[in-house]
């Protein structure tokens, strides 16, 4: 599974810690760092990640996916998304159909956000030299103080506490199991788990304002292709469109 493991009670962010160590020493693929608390936890872009001390899963894992072309690097986001959702299926089998991936990589239970992913790659030529995958998953927190509109935790869903390290073990087990699969199989699995994958739903983009569309596909480079009721199709990259939840 993973080759080395480090636990830190407090860190700025597990991704930042991993990237700093990578500049100092050679770390093996599968190196994992987990934190009890992040002082500067981040989501995608400029988003911040709220987490109560010691109550949630905050970790990063190092991959060296040199076999994956740079143009196809979004498959790494699909890979970890699948690993997380498969783990959640095992933890809460009665809620299996409620767990989805909101494009590009938010983990949802119905219309509520359970977790998020931050992937940072180092590219060399046409290859991915290293990939740091950061995961934040709400486990035992029951009160949220930020202005995030829709957070939820495993404890709120199940009614009992979960062992954080065991959840991480499950995710890493599925991650390295799926890591050996063909890219097309990973993409197909991700497509089946997409949030609001069927029917027409409201979206917003700066160019269009509010509009209704259905998901057609996610391209290999991560572009979300939507079709409006007129039949017109448009493609969007991260931050170019958002779901209206």
C-alpha positions in Angstrom: 0.0 0.0 0.0 2.0 3.0 1.2 5.7 2.8 2.0 6.2 5.4 4.7 3.9 7.3 7.0 4.3 10.4 9.1 1.8 11.9 11.5 2.1 15.6 12.5 -0.1 17.1 15.2 0.0 20.6 13.6 1.2 21.7 10.1 0.6 24.6 7.7 -0.8 22.1 5.2 0.1 18.5 4.4 0.6 19.3 0.8 3.0 22.2 1.6 4.9 19.9 4.0 5.2 17.2 1.4 6.4 19.7 -1.3 9.0 21.1 1.0 10.3 17.7 1.9 10.5 16.8 -1.8 12.9 19.7 -2.3 15.1 18.4 0.5 15.2 14.6 0.2 14.1 11.8 -2.2 10.7 10.4 -1.0 9.4 7.1 -2.2 6.1 6.8 -4.1 3.4 6.0 -1.5 4.8 8.3 1.1 1.9 9.6 3.3 1.7 12.5 5.8 -1.3 13.0 8.0 -2.1 16.0 10.2 -4.3 16.5 13.2 -4.7 20.2 12.3 -3.8 22.4 9.4 -3.1 26.1 10.1 -3.3 26.9 6.4 -5.3 24.2 4.8 -6.2 24.9 1.2 -8.8 23.7 -1.3 -8.7 24.4 -5.0 -7.5 27.8 -6.1 -7.8 30.3 -3.3 -10.3 28.3 -1.3 -9.6 27.6 2.4 -10.5 24.3 4.1 -12.1 24.5 7.6 -11.3 21.6 10.0 -11.7 21.4 13.7 -8.6 20.2 15.5 -8.3 16.4 15.6 -11.7 15.6 14.2 -11.2 15.2 10.5 -9.0 13.4 8.0 -6.3 15.6 6.5 -3.5 13.8 4.6 -1.4 13.9 1.5 0.1 11.0 -0.5 2.9 11.1 -3.0 2.7 9.4 -6.4 5.2 9.3 -9.2 3.0 8.6 -12.2 5.5 9.0 -14.9 3.5 6.7 -17.1 0.7 9.2 -17.3 1.0 11.9 -20.0 0.8 15.5 -18.9 -2.3 16.0 -21.2 -4.1 13.3 -19.2 -3.2 14.4 -15.7 -6.8 14.8 -14.8 -7.1 11.1 -14.4 -5.2 11.5 -11.1 -8.1 13.5 -9.8 -10.5 10.9 -11.0 -8.4 8.2 -9.4 -8.5 9.6 -5.9 -12.1 10.6 -6.2 -13.0 7.0 -6.9 -10.9 5.7 -4.0 -12.7 8.0 -1.6 -16.2 7.2 -2.8 -15.5 3.4 -2.8 -14.3 3.8 0.8 -17.5 5.7 1.7 -19.6 3.0 0.1 -18.0 0.5 2.5 -18.5 2.7 5.6 -22.1 3.6 4.9 -23.5 1.0 2.5 -27.1 2.1 3.0 -26.2 5.5 1.6 -24.2 4.2 -1.4 -26.3 6.0 -4.0 -26.0 9.3 -2.1 -22.2 9.6 -2.5 -21.1 11.4 -5.7 -18.2 13.5 -7.1 -19.1 17.1 -7.9 -16.9 18.1 -10.8 -14.0 18.4 -10.6 -13.3 16.7 -7.3 -15.6 17.6 -4.4 -17.0 14.7 -2.5 -20.7 15.0 -1.9 -23.5 13.3 0.0 -26.7 14.3 -1.8 -26.3 18.1 -1.9 -23.9 18.5 1.0 -20.1 18.6 0.8 -18.2 15.9 2.7 -14.7 16.5 1.4 -12.3 17.9 -1.2 -9.1 17.2 -3.0 -6.1 19.3 -3.9 -3.6 17.9 -6.5 -0.3 19.5 -7.2 1.9 18.1 -9.9 5.6 18.6 -10.8 6.0 18.3 -14.6 9.2 17.4 -16.4 9.1 17.3 -20.2 6.0 15.5 -21.2 5.8 13.5 -17.9 4.5 14.0 -14.4 7.6 13.7 -12.2 5.7 13.8 -8.9 2.1 14.2 -7.8 1.0 15.3 -4.3 -2.6 14.5 -3.6 -4.1 16.2 -0.6 -7.4 15.0 0.9 -9.6 16.7 3.4 -12.6 14.7 4.6 -15.1 15.6 7.3 -15.1 12.7 9.8 -16.1 13.6 13.3 -16.8 17.3 13.2 -20.4 18.2 13.9 -20.3 22.0 14.1 -19.0 24.1 11.2 -18.1 27.8 11.7 -17.2 29.0 8.2 -19.6 30.4 5.7 -19.5 27.2 3.7 -23.2 26.6 2.8 -23.5 22.9 2.9 -20.9 20.9 4.9 -21.6 17.5 6.4 -19.5 14.8 8.2 -19.5 11.1 8.5 -20.5 11.3 12.1 -23.5 13.4 11.2 -24.5 10.8 8.6 -23.9 7.7 10.7 -24.6 8.9 14.2 -21.3 7.6 15.6 -17.6 8.5 15.6 -15.2 7.0 13.1 -11.5 6.1 13.6 -9.8 8.6 11.3 -6.8 6.5 10.6 -9.0 3.6 9.5 -10.8 5.8 7.0 -7.4 6.8 5.6 -6.3 3.2 5.3 -9.4 2.4 3.3 -8.8 5.3 0.9 -5.2 4.3 0.4 -6.1 0.7 -0.2 -8.5 1.6 -2.9 -6.2 4.2 -4.4 -3.3 1.8 -5.0 -5.7 -0.9 -6.2 -7.2 1.5 -8.8 -3.8 3.0 -9.6 -3.0 -0.1 -11.6 -6.2 0.1 -13.7 -6.4 1.3 -17.3 -7.1 5.0 -17.6 -10.3 4.4 -19.6 -11.6 2.3 -16.8 -10.9 5.0 -14.2 -12.6 7.6 -16.4 -15.6 5.4 -16.8 -15.9 4.8 -13.1 -15.6 8.6 -12.4 -18.3 9.3 -15.0 -20.7 6.9 -13.2 -20.2 8.8 -9.9 -20.7 12.4 -11.2 -22.9 14.6 -9.1 -26.1 15.5 -11.1 -25.0 13.2 -13.9 -28.5 12.9 -15.2 -31.1 15.5 -16.2 -30.9 19.3 -16.6 -29.6 21.3 -13.6 -28.8 25.0 -13.0 -25.3 26.3 -13.6 -23.6 29.7 -13.6 -20.8 31.1 -15.7 -19.6 34.7 -16.2 -20.2 34.4 -19.9 -23.7 33.0 -19.8 -25.0 33.9 -16.3 -27.5 31.4 -15.0 -28.4 28.6 -17.4 -29.7 25.0 -17.3 -27.8 22.2 -18.8 -27.0 18.5 -18.6 -23.6 16.9 -18.3 -22.4 15.3 -21.6 -19.0 14.2 -20.6 -15.7 15.1 -18.9 -12.8 15.3 -21.4 -9.4 13.7 -20.7 -8.0 17.1 -19.7 -10.8 17.7 -17.2 -13.0 19.9 -19.3 -16.7 19.6 -18.4 -18.9 19.5 -21.5 -22.5 20.7 -20.9 -25.5 20.6 -23.2 -28.3 23.2 -22.9 -32.0 22.5 -23.7 -31.4 24.2 -27.1 -28.9 21.4 -28.0 -25.9 23.8 -27.8 -22.8 22.3 -26.2 -20.1 24.2 -24.3 -16.9 23.2 -22.6 -15.7 24.6 -19.3 -12.5 24.3 -17.2 -12.2 24.6 -13.5 -13.6 28.0 -12.2 -15.2 28.8 -15.5 -18.6 27.4 -14.4 -20.2 26.4 -11.2 -23.1 24.3 -10.0 -25.9 26.2 -8.4 -26.6 24.0 -5.3 
